[in-house]
């Protein structure tokens, strides 16, 4: 009977250890799943930031190009005015 009682205690102990192990596995899997979601969210945020940065760089490039066109336009106006002035002097 003593052997049977110690066998039951051992079996109960094994069941408790199995329950604890299952519980630990459940907790660990929840942690890993949460980390996975967090990493996925972080990757999405970083991708959106890169995309936003690319759009901003494109916008800055467009603004720089627009500024250059305006400067070229002013220079061409100035040259055109000078040519008009020279032409008037020649026609006197």
MOPAC internal coordinates of N, CA, C and O (Angstrom, degrees):
PM7 1SCF
backbone

  N    0.0000 0     0.00 0     0.00 0    0    0    0
  C    1.4254 1     0.00 0     0.00 0    1    0    0
  C    1.5140 1   110.98 1     0.00 0    2    1    0
  O    1.2310 1   121.35 1   143.61 1    3    2    1
  N    1.3250 1   115.01 1   -36.39 1    3    2    1
  C    1.4491 1   118.88 1   178.24 1    5    3    2
  C    1.5296 1   110.46 1   -63.16 1    6    5    3
  O    1.2310 1   120.65 1   140.34 1    7    6    5
  N    1.3314 1   116.35 1   -39.66 1    7    6    5
  C    1.4566 1   120.50 1   178.58 1    9    7    6
  C    1.5282 1   110.03 1   -64.02 1   10    9    7
  O    1.2310 1   121.00 1   140.10 1   11   10    9
  N    1.3126 1   115.69 1   -39.90 1   11   10    9
  C    1.4601 1   120.18 1   179.82 1   13   11   10
  C    1.5223 1   110.58 1   -65.39 1   14   13   11
  O    1.2310 1   120.81 1   139.66 1   15   14   13
  N    1.3390 1   116.05 1   -40.34 1   15   14   13
  C    1.4670 1   121.12 1   179.39 1   17   15   14
  C    1.5281 1   110.78 1   -66.56 1   18   17   15
  O    1.2310 1   120.08 1   138.73 1   19   18   17
  N    1.3315 1   117.45 1   -41.27 1   19   18   17
  C    1.4632 1   120.05 1   179.01 1   21   19   18
  C    1.5231 1   110.22 1   -71.37 1   22   21   19
  O    1.2310 1   120.14 1   148.91 1   23   22   21
  N    1.3214 1   117.34 1   -31.09 1   23   22   21
  C    1.4566 1   121.20 1   175.77 1   25   23   22
  C    1.5157 1   110.83 1   -65.83 1   26   25   23
  O    1.2310 1   120.80 1   139.78 1   27   26   25
  N    1.3394 1   116.07 1   -40.22 1   27   26   25
  C    1.4647 1   120.49 1   177.80 1   29   27   26
  C    1.5350 1   110.20 1   -67.04 1   30   29   27
  O    1.2310 1   120.42 1   139.69 1   31   30   29
  N    1.3143 1   116.81 1   -40.31 1   31   30   29
  C    1.4625 1   121.25 1   179.38 1   33   31   30
  C    1.5217 1   109.72 1   -63.75 1   34   33   31
  O    1.2310 1   121.13 1   139.48 1   35   34   33
  N    1.3316 1   115.45 1   -40.52 1   35   34   33
  C    1.4556 1   119.96 1   178.46 1   37   35   34
  C    1.5274 1   110.40 1   -66.18 1   38   37   35
  O    1.2310 1   121.24 1   138.64 1   39   38   37
  N    1.3338 1   115.24 1   -41.36 1   39   38   37
  C    1.4620 1   119.80 1   178.72 1   41   39   38
  C    1.5290 1   109.93 1   -65.23 1   42   41   39
  O    1.2310 1   119.91 1   137.04 1   43   42   41
  N    1.3356 1   117.78 1   -42.96 1   43   42   41
  C    1.4673 1   121.65 1   176.59 1   45   43   42
  C    1.5227 1   110.52 1   -61.52 1   46   45   43
  O    1.2310 1   121.29 1   138.10 1   47   46   45
  N    1.3238 1   115.13 1   -41.90 1   47   46   45
  C    1.4574 1   119.68 1   179.19 1   49   47   46
  C    1.5321 1   110.40 1   -63.10 1   50   49   47
  O    1.2310 1   120.64 1   138.54 1   51   50   49
  N    1.3284 1   116.38 1   -41.46 1   51   50   49
  C    1.4690 1   120.85 1   177.83 1   53   51   50
  C    1.5189 1   110.88 1   -64.61 1   54   53   51
  O    1.2310 1   120.17 1   139.49 1   55   54   53
  N    1.3274 1   117.29 1   -40.51 1   55   54   53
  C    1.4644 1   121.48 1   178.69 1   57   55   54
  C    1.5288 1   110.41 1   -63.69 1   58   57   55
  O    1.2310 1   120.83 1   137.45 1   59   58   57
  N    1.3387 1   116.01 1   -42.55 1   59   58   57
  C    1.4656 1   119.88 1   178.41 1   61   59   58
  C    1.5306 1   110.82 1   -64.10 1   62   61   59
  O    1.2310 1   121.01 1   137.81 1   63   62   61
  N    1.3229 1   115.68 1   -42.19 1   63   62   61
  C    1.4668 1   120.03 1   179.31 1   65   63   62
  C    1.5240 1   109.92 1   -64.71 1   66   65   63
  O    1.2310 1   120.94 1   139.87 1   67   66   65
  N    1.3461 1   115.81 1   -40.13 1   67   66   65
  C    1.4677 1   119.77 1   178.31 1   69   67   66
  C    1.5204 1   109.93 1   -65.25 1   70   69   67
  O    1.2310 1   120.23 1   138.01 1   71   70   69
  N    1.3343 1   117.16 1   -41.99 1   71   70   69
  C    1.4658 1   121.45 1   179.20 1   73   71   70
  C    1.5268 1   109.75 1   -63.80 1   74   73   71
  O    1.2310 1   120.57 1   137.44 1   75   74   73
  N    1.3474 1   116.52 1   -42.56 1   75   74   73
  C    1.4586 1   120.12 1   178.13 1   77   75   74
  C    1.5235 1   110.41 1   -64.88 1   78   77   75
  O    1.2310 1   120.34 1   137.96 1   79   78   77
  N    1.3174 1   116.95 1   -42.04 1   79   78   77
  C    1.4635 1   120.48 1   179.35 1   81   79   78
  C    1.5229 1   110.30 1   -63.41 1   82   81   79
  O    1.2310 1   120.36 1   136.32 1   83   82   81
  N    1.3212 1   116.92 1   -43.68 1   83   82   81
  C    1.4612 1   120.67 1   178.50 1   85   83   82
  C    1.5220 1   110.19 1   -62.55 1   86   85   83
  O    1.2310 1   120.94 1   139.22 1   87   86   85
  N    1.3164 1   115.81 1   -40.78 1   87   86   85
  C    1.4675 1   120.63 1   178.85 1   89   87   86
  C    1.5238 1   110.02 1   -64.34 1   90   89   87
  O    1.2310 1   120.77 1   137.11 1   91   90   89
  N    1.3302 1   116.13 1   -42.89 1   91   90   89
  C    1.4661 1   119.90 1   178.87 1   93   91   90
  C    1.5275 1   110.87 1   -64.12 1   94   93   91
  O    1.2310 1   120.56 1   138.63 1   95   94   93
  N    1.3281 1   116.53 1   -41.37 1   95   94   93
  C    1.4628 1   120.75 1   178.92 1   97   95   94
  C    1.5242 1   109.35 1   -62.64 1   98   97   95
  O    1.2310 1   120.44 1   139.18 1   99   98   97
  N    1.3248 1   116.77 1   -40.82 1   99   98   97
  C    1.4589 1   121.53 1   178.69 1  101   99   98
  C    1.5273 1   111.31 1   -62.09 1  102  101   99
  O    1.2310 1   121.06 1   134.94 1  103  102  101
  N    1.3214 1   115.58 1   -45.06 1  103  102  101
  C    1.4647 1   120.56 1   179.22 1  105  103  102
  C    1.5328 1   110.24 1   -64.58 1  106  105  103
  O    1.2310 1   120.69 1   134.64 1  107  106  105
  N    1.3312 1   116.28 1   -45.36 1  107  106  105
  C    1.4601 1   120.02 1   179.59 1  109  107  106
  C    1.5274 1   111.41 1   -63.19 1  110  109  107
  O    1.2310 1   120.36 1   139.26 1  111  110  109
  N    1.3247 1   116.91 1   -40.74 1  111  110  109
  C    1.4614 1   118.94 1   179.42 1  113  111  110
  C    1.5249 1   110.56 1   -66.59 1  114  113  111
  O    1.2310 1   120.12 1   144.05 1  115  114  113
  N    1.3347 1   117.38 1   -35.95 1  115  114  113
  C    1.4662 1   120.37 1   176.17 1  117  115  114
  C    1.5200 1   110.85 1   -64.63 1  118  117  115
  O    1.2310 1   120.41 1   138.81 1  119  118  117
  N    1.3238 1   116.81 1   -41.19 1  119  118  117
  C    1.4654 1   121.42 1   178.77 1  121  119  118
  C    1.5258 1   109.95 1   -63.65 1  122  121  119
  O    1.2310 1   120.64 1   133.86 1  123  122  121
  N    1.3287 1   116.38 1   -46.14 1  123  122  121
  C    1.4660 1   120.69 1  -179.21 1  125  123  122
  C    1.5200 1   110.71 1   -63.76 1  126  125  123
  O    1.2310 1   120.50 1   138.37 1  127  126  125
  N    1.3258 1   116.65 1   -41.63 1  127  126  125
  C    1.4570 1   120.79 1   177.92 1  129  127  126
  C    1.5223 1   110.93 1   -62.68 1  130  129  127
  O    1.2310 1   120.45 1   137.08 1  131  130  129
  N    1.3311 1   116.75 1   -42.92 1  131  130  129
  C    1.4652 1   121.00 1   177.96 1  133  131  130
  C    1.5207 1   110.91 1   -62.94 1  134  133  131
  O    1.2310 1   120.45 1   137.67 1  135  134  133
  N    1.3336 1   116.74 1   -42.33 1  135  134  133
  C    1.4684 1   120.44 1   177.15 1  137  135  134
  C    1.5249 1   110.76 1   -62.54 1  138  137  135
  O    1.2310 1   120.83 1   139.92 1  139  138  137
  N    1.3240 1   116.02 1   -40.08 1  139  138  137
  C    1.4634 1   120.03 1   177.81 1  141  139  138
  C    1.5162 1   111.27 1   -61.06 1  142  141  139
  O    1.2310 1   120.36 1   133.69 1  143  142  141
  N    1.3248 1   116.91 1   -46.31 1  143  142  141
  C    1.4626 1   120.30 1   178.04 1  145  143  142
  C    1.5229 1   111.21 1   -62.68 1  146  145  143
  O    1.2310 1   120.97 1   139.99 1  147  146  145
  N    1.3317 1   115.76 1   -40.01 1  147  146  145
  C    1.4634 1   120.05 1   179.52 1  149  147  146
  C    1.5232 1   110.93 1   -63.82 1  150  149  147
  O    1.2310 1   120.54 1   136.13 1  151  150  149
  N    1.3262 1   116.57 1   -43.87 1  151  150  149
  C    1.4654 1   120.37 1   178.80 1  153  151  150
  C    1.5209 1   111.23 1   -65.34 1  154  153  151
  O    1.2310 1   120.80 1   141.55 1  155  154  153
  N    1.3221 1   116.08 1   -38.45 1  155  154  153
  C    1.4631 1   120.00 1   177.78 1  157  155  154
  C    1.5273 1   110.54 1   -64.01 1  158  157  155
  O    1.2310 1   120.67 1   136.19 1  159  158  157
  N    1.3151 1   116.33 1   -43.81 1  159  158  157
  C    1.4671 1   120.83 1   178.23 1  161  159  158
  C    1.5164 1   110.57 1   -63.77 1  162  161  159
  O    1.2310 1   120.42 1   137.55 1  163  162  161
  N    1.3151 1   116.81 1   -42.45 1  163  162  161
  C    1.4634 1   121.20 1   178.44 1  165  163  162
  C    1.5291 1   110.93 1   -62.43 1  166  165  163
  O    1.2310 1   120.34 1   137.24 1  167  166  165
  N    1.3176 1   116.95 1   -42.76 1  167  166  165
  C    1.4633 1   120.62 1   178.45 1  169  167  166
  C    1.5283 1   110.56 1   -62.18 1  170  169  167
  O    1.2310 1   120.52 1   140.08 1  171  170  169
  N    1.3252 1   116.61 1   -39.92 1  171  170  169
  C    1.4667 1   120.58 1   178.67 1  173  171  170
  C    1.5152 1   110.38 1   -64.79 1  174  173  171
  O    1.2310 1   120.45 1   136.36 1  175  174  173
  N    1.3275 1   116.75 1   -43.64 1  175  174  173
  C    1.4672 1   121.33 1   179.49 1  177  175  174
  C    1.5244 1   110.19 1   -61.93 1  178  177  175
  O    1.2310 1   120.36 1   134.87 1  179  178  177
  N    1.3292 1   116.92 1   -45.13 1  179  178  177
  C    1.4722 1   120.66 1   179.70 1  181  179  178
  C    1.5232 1   111.35 1   -63.46 1  182  181  179
  O    1.2310 1   120.42 1   139.81 1  183  182  181
  N    1.3333 1   116.81 1   -40.19 1  183  182  181
  C    1.4665 1   119.92 1   178.51 1  185  183  182
  C    1.5253 1   110.63 1   -63.97 1  186  185  183
  O    1.2310 1   120.51 1   138.96 1  187  186  185
  N    1.3359 1   116.63 1   -41.04 1  187  186  185
  C    1.4622 1   120.28 1   178.34 1  189  187  186
  C    1.5258 1   111.40 1   -65.69 1  190  189  187
  O    1.2310 1   120.57 1   141.02 1  191  190  189
  N    1.3329 1   116.51 1   -38.98 1  191  190  189
  C    1.4654 1   120.12 1   177.55 1  193  191  190
  C    1.5331 1   110.87 1   -64.38 1  194  193  191
  O    1.2310 1   120.49 1   138.47 1  195  194  193
  N    1.3343 1   116.66 1   -41.53 1  195  194  193
  C    1.4690 1   119.91 1   177.95 1  197  195  194
  C    1.5177 1   110.67 1   -62.92 1  198  197  195
  O    1.2310 1   121.08 1   137.74 1  199  198  197
  N    1.3319 1   115.55 1   -42.26 1  199  198  197
  C    1.4649 1   119.99 1   179.42 1  201  199  198
  C    1.5310 1   110.64 1   -63.80 1  202  201  199
  O    1.2310 1   120.93 1   137.40 1  203  202  201
  N    1.3276 1   115.83 1   -42.60 1  203  202  201
  C    1.4675 1   120.57 1   178.51 1  205  203  202
  C    1.5242 1   110.70 1   -63.07 1  206  205  203
  O    1.2310 1   120.88 1   138.91 1  207  206  205
  N    1.3327 1   115.92 1   -41.09 1  207  206  205
  C    1.4704 1   120.71 1   178.81 1  209  207  206
  C    1.5291 1   110.71 1   -63.80 1  210  209  207
  O    1.2310 1   120.68 1   139.09 1  211  210  209
  N    1.3362 1   116.31 1   -40.91 1  211  210  209
  C    1.4619 1   120.46 1   179.01 1  213  211  210
  C    1.5296 1   110.48 1   -63.78 1  214  213  211
  O    1.2310 1   120.68 1   138.51 1  215  214  213
  N    1.3310 1   116.31 1   -41.49 1  215  214  213
  C    1.4691 1   120.45 1   178.31 1  217  215  214
  C    1.5215 1   110.18 1   -64.39 1  218  217  215
  O    1.2310 1   120.94 1   138.71 1  219  218  217
  N    1.3314 1   115.81 1   -41.29 1  219  218  217
  C    1.4666 1   120.51 1   179.68 1  221  219  218
  C    1.5282 1   110.35 1   -64.95 1  222  221  219
  O    1.2310 1   120.03 1   137.79 1  223  222  221
  N    1.3323 1   117.55 1   -42.21 1  223  222  221
  C    1.4673 1   120.44 1   178.29 1  225  223  222
  C    1.5194 1   110.80 1   -63.52 1  226  225  223
  O    1.2310 1   120.78 1   139.39 1  227  226  225
  N    1.3263 1   116.12 1   -40.61 1  227  226  225
  C    1.4667 1   120.46 1   178.29 1  229  227  226
  C    1.5264 1   109.95 1   -63.36 1  230  229  227
  O    1.2310 1   120.72 1   139.67 1  231  230  229
  N    1.3212 1   116.23 1   -40.33 1  231  230  229
  C    1.4634 1   121.13 1   179.00 1  233  231  230
  C    1.5273 1   110.58 1   -65.30 1  234  233  231
  O    1.2310 1   120.64 1   136.92 1  235  234  233
  N    1.3351 1   116.38 1   -43.08 1  235  234  233
  C    1.4653 1   120.65 1   178.07 1  237  235  234
  C    1.5268 1   110.48 1   -63.33 1  238  237  235
  O    1.2310 1   121.03 1   139.31 1  239  238  237
  N    1.3335 1   115.64 1   -40.69 1  239  238  237
  C    1.4599 1   120.55 1   178.82 1  241  239  238
  C    1.5265 1   109.81 1   -62.49 1  242  241  239
  O    1.2310 1   121.06 1   137.30 1  243  242  241
  N    1.3188 1   115.58 1   -42.70 1  243  242  241
  C    1.4618 1   120.83 1   178.92 1  245  243  242
  C    1.5271 1   110.58 1   -64.12 1  246  245  243
  O    1.2310 1   120.86 1   138.35 1  247  246  245
  N    1.3371 1   115.96 1   -41.65 1  247  246  245
  C    1.4713 1   120.05 1   178.18 1  249  247  246
  C    1.5276 1   111.10 1   -64.09 1  250  249  247
  O    1.2310 1   120.51 1   138.49 1  251  250  249
  N    1.3330 1   116.63 1   -41.51 1  251  250  249
  C    1.4675 1   120.63 1   177.99 1  253  251  250
  C    1.5253 1   110.51 1   -62.85 1  254  253  251
  O    1.2310 1   121.19 1   137.17 1  255  254  253
  N    1.3225 1   115.34 1   -42.83 1  255  254  253
  C    1.4515 1   119.72 1   179.43 1  257  255  254
  C    1.5336 1   110.03 1   -63.99 1  258  257  255
  O    1.2310 1   120.55 1   138.94 1  259  258  257
  N    1.3157 1   116.56 1   -41.06 1  259  258  257
  C    1.4639 1   121.38 1   178.29 1  261  259  258
  C    1.5319 1   110.43 1   -62.23 1  262  261  259
  O    1.2310 1   120.68 1   137.79 1  263  262  261
  N    1.3238 1   116.31 1   -42.21 1  263  262  261
  C    1.4651 1   121.53 1   178.03 1  265  263  262
  C    1.5274 1   110.57 1   -61.90 1  266  265  263
  O    1.2310 1   120.92 1   137.39 1  267  266  265
  N    1.3420 1   115.85 1   -42.61 1  267  266  265
  C    1.4646 1   120.15 1   178.86 1  269  267  266
  C    1.5266 1   110.99 1   -63.19 1  270  269  267
  O    1.2310 1   120.31 1   138.31 1  271  270  269
  N    1.3362 1   117.02 1   -41.69 1  271  270  269
  C    1.4675 1   120.41 1   178.24 1  273  271  270
  C    1.5228 1   111.23 1   -62.66 1  274  273  271
  O    1.2310 1   120.74 1   140.45 1  275  274  273
  N    1.3265 1   116.19 1   -39.55 1  275  274  273
  C    1.4681 1   119.57 1   178.38 1  277  275  274
  C    1.5283 1   110.81 1   -64.76 1  278  277  275
  O    1.2310 1   120.65 1   138.00 1  279  278  277
  N    1.3385 1   116.36 1   -42.00 1  279  278  277
  C    1.4637 1   120.13 1   177.91 1  281  279  278
  C    1.5283 1   110.56 1   -63.58 1  282  281  279
  O    1.2310 1   120.47 1   136.54 1  283  282  281
  N    1.3280 1   116.71 1   -43.46 1  283  282  281
  C    1.4657 1   120.17 1   178.49 1  285  283  282
  C    1.5314 1   110.23 1   -62.83 1  286  285  283
  O    1.2310 1   120.49 1   140.24 1  287  286  285
  N    1.3218 1   116.67 1   -39.76 1  287  286  285
  C    1.4636 1   120.83 1   178.93 1  289  287  286
  C    1.5288 1   110.38 1   -61.86 1  290  289  287
  O    1.2310 1   120.41 1   135.54 1  291  290  289
  N    1.3355 1   116.83 1   -44.46 1  291  290  289
  C    1.4695 1   120.70 1   178.88 1  293  291  290
  C    1.5338 1   110.61 1   -62.95 1  294  293  291
  O    1.2310 1   121.12 1   137.21 1  295  294  293
  N    1.3349 1   115.46 1   -42.79 1  295  294  293
  C    1.4623 1   119.02 1   179.41 1  297  295  294
  C    1.5333 1   110.79 1   -63.45 1  298  297  295
  O    1.2310 1   120.77 1   137.54 1  299  298  297
  N    1.3301 1   116.13 1   -42.46 1  299  298  297
  C    1.4650 1   119.39 1   178.86 1  301  299  298
  C    1.5304 1   111.13 1   -65.87 1  302  301  299
  O    1.2310 1   120.28 1   143.16 1  303  302  301
  N    1.3091 1   117.08 1   -36.84 1  303  302  301
  C    1.4686 1   120.18 1   175.65 1  305  303  302
  C    1.5239 1   110.19 1   -61.95 1  306  305  303
  O    1.2310 1   121.30 1   135.82 1  307  306  305
  N    1.3258 1   115.11 1   -44.18 1  307  306  305
  C    1.4544 1   119.99 1   179.48 1  309  307  306
  C    1.5369 1   110.61 1   -61.49 1  310  309  307
  O    1.2310 1   120.60 1   133.80 1  311  310  309
  N    1.3205 1   116.46 1   -46.20 1  311  310  309
  C    1.4693 1   120.88 1   178.66 1  313  311  310
  C    1.5237 1   109.63 1   -62.09 1  314  313  311
  O    1.2310 1   120.07 1   136.88 1  315  314  313
  N    1.3112 1   117.47 1   -43.12 1  315  314  313
  C    1.4564 1   122.09 1   179.42 1  317  315  314
  C    1.5355 1   110.54 1   -62.02 1  318  317  315
  O    1.2310 1   120.58 1   137.60 1  319  318  317
  N    1.3154 1   116.49 1   -42.40 1  319  318  317
  C    1.4675 1   120.45 1   177.30 1  321  319  318
  C    1.5323 1   110.86 1   -62.69 1  322  321  319
  O    1.2310 1   120.93 1   138.55 1  323  322  321
  N    1.3243 1   115.82 1   -41.45 1  323  322  321
  C    1.4733 1   119.53 1   178.53 1  325  323  322
  C    1.5284 1   110.58 1   -63.99 1  326  325  323
  O    1.2310 1   120.69 1   137.35 1  327  326  325
  N    1.3207 1   116.28 1   -42.65 1  327  326  325
  C    1.4655 1   120.10 1   178.90 1  329  327  326
  C    1.5284 1   110.79 1   -63.31 1  330  329  327
  O    1.2310 1   120.82 1   138.71 1  331  330  329
  N    1.3258 1   116.03 1   -41.29 1  331  330  329
  C    1.4741 1   119.85 1   176.19 1  333  331  330
  C    1.5244 1   110.81 1   -60.99 1  334  333  331
  O    1.2310 1   121.08 1   137.65 1  335  334  333
  N    1.3089 1   115.54 1   -42.35 1  335  334  333
  C    1.4620 1   120.56 1  -179.99 1  337  335  334
  C    1.5308 1   110.31 1   -63.67 1  338  337  335
  O    1.2310 1   120.56 1   135.16 1  339  338  337
  N    1.3230 1   116.53 1   -44.84 1  339  338  337
  C    1.4663 1   121.00 1   178.77 1  341  339  338
  C    1.5234 1   110.13 1   -63.14 1  342  341  339
  O    1.2310 1   120.74 1   137.84 1  343  342  341
  N    1.3350 1   116.18 1   -42.16 1  343  342  341
  C    1.4599 1   120.15 1  -179.94 1  345  343  342
  C    1.5219 1   111.11 1   -63.44 1  346  345  343
  O    1.2310 1   119.28 1   140.23 1  347  346  345
  N    1.3125 1   118.98 1   -39.77 1  347  346  345
  C    1.4711 1   122.09 1   177.54 1  349  347  346
  C    1.5374 1   110.67 1   -64.11 1  350  349  347
  O    1.2310 1   120.99 1   139.25 1  351  350  349
  N    1.3364 1   115.71 1   -40.75 1  351  350  349
  C    1.4619 1   118.31 1   178.98 1  353  351  350
  C    1.5254 1   111.58 1   -65.13 1  354  353  351
  O    1.2310 1   121.21 1   142.89 1  355  354  353
  N    1.3347 1   115.28 1   -37.11 1  355  354  353
  C    1.4625 1   119.38 1   179.31 1  357  355  354
  C    1.5339 1   111.25 1   -69.89 1  358  357  355
  O    1.2310 1   119.83 1   148.52 1  359  358  357
  N    1.2842 1   117.93 1   -31.48 1  359  358  357
  C    1.4711 1   122.02 1  -178.26 1  361  359  358
  C    1.5089 1   113.09 1   -82.80 1  362  361  359
  O    1.2310 1   117.88 1   177.22 1  363  362  361
  N    1.2859 1   121.65 1    -2.78 1  363  362  361
  C    1.4635 1   124.06 1   178.56 1  365  363  362
  C    1.4705 1   112.42 1   -73.01 1  366  365  363
  O    1.2310 1   120.10 1   180.00 1  367  366  365

